[in-house]
Amino acid sequence: MFVAPISTDHLLSEAEKEHLYEKLIEQLNKDFNFANEPIDLPKSTKPNELKVQLHEKIYRLIQYKFAEYLSLLYIVDVPEDQVKKLDGSDILELSEQVSFLILKREWMKVWFRSKY
């Protein structure tokens, strides 16, 4: 049964435990490339590095390429209502929360594909 992760660290450790961490990286690379905003994460990327790189990428998109950021959210299929609930007053905090939403959605895709 799919259990929604409560934090980025929880999600990444769950992906490793399920032996789906590499698939998660592949899915992130695929969707970011599809949005024409490659993130180029090697499969050897450690969970902590992934967290930092994703956060930095989202921060830069929000800051400098907002239209591309919105396109990425659409391609990844992050629920709009979840994004609207976030407090946008601090871009650093917002980018961290959006990174988690993206990871959550990508994890759902990978997990369901592996099970069904």
N, C-alpha and C positions, 0 to 999 in steps of 0.2 A: 504494500500500500504506500502511495506517495505521501510523504510527510513534508510539508513546507518548511524550509529551513528558517531559523530565527535570526541568523547572522551570516555574514560573509564567511567567517571562519568555520562556522558549523556546516555551511553548504560545501565548502572546499574539502573539509575532512570527510564529509559524507560521500562526495564524489570519489575521493581516494579509496575509501572503504569499499565502495561498490565497484571499484576498478573501472570507473568511467571518467576519471579526471582528464585523460588524453582526449576522450570524445568531447568533453566540455570545451577544451582548448580548440579543438577542430571546429566546433559549432560557433564559438566566438569569432574565430578567424573567418569562417565562411560568411557569417552575417555582417561583420564589419566590412569585408571585401565587397559584399553585395551592396552595401551602402556607400561604396567608394570612399571609405575611411579606414584603410587597412590598419590593423593593430599588430600583425606579424608576431604572434606569440609562438615561439618554438615549443615543441612537445616537452622539452626538458625544463620548461619554466616552472619554478617552484611556486606553490600556492601563495606565499607571501609576495613574491615578485609579481604574480598575476594580479593580485589585489592592488598593488601600487600602480602598475602600468595601466590597468583599466581605469582606476581613479584619475590618474593624470590625463589619460585620453579623454575621458568624459569632461573633466574640468576644462581642458583646452577647447573642446567642441562647444560647450556652453558659452565660454568666454569669447571665442573668435569665429565660430562657424555654427551659429544657432540653427540655421535652416538644415544643415547636415545632421546636427544633433537630433532634430525632430524627425528627420528621415530615418535615422538609425533606430530611434524608438519605435517607429512604425514597422520597420523591417524585422526587428527583433520581436515585435508584437507585445511590448510592455503595455499593460492595461492603463489607459488614459486616466481613469479615475484614481489609480494609485499615484500617478505622477502629480495630479492636481492636489492631492492631499499633502504633498511635501511643502515645507517652508522654503521659499526661494530667496530669503533675505541674505543668506550666507552661501555664496557660490561653492565654497570649499565643502561645506556640509552637504549641500544639495547634490554635488557631484558624487559624493560618497554614497548617499542614499540611492541615487539613480543607478550607480554602479551595482549596488546590491539588487535592485529591481531587475536589471539586465541579467545579472548572473542567475537570479531566481528563475527567470523565464527561460533562459538557455538551459539551465539544469532540468527544468520540467521537460523540455523537448528531448534532451539526451536520455533522461530516465525513462520516459514513456517509450521511446524508440527501442530501448534495450529490453523492456519488459513485454512489449506487445508486437 
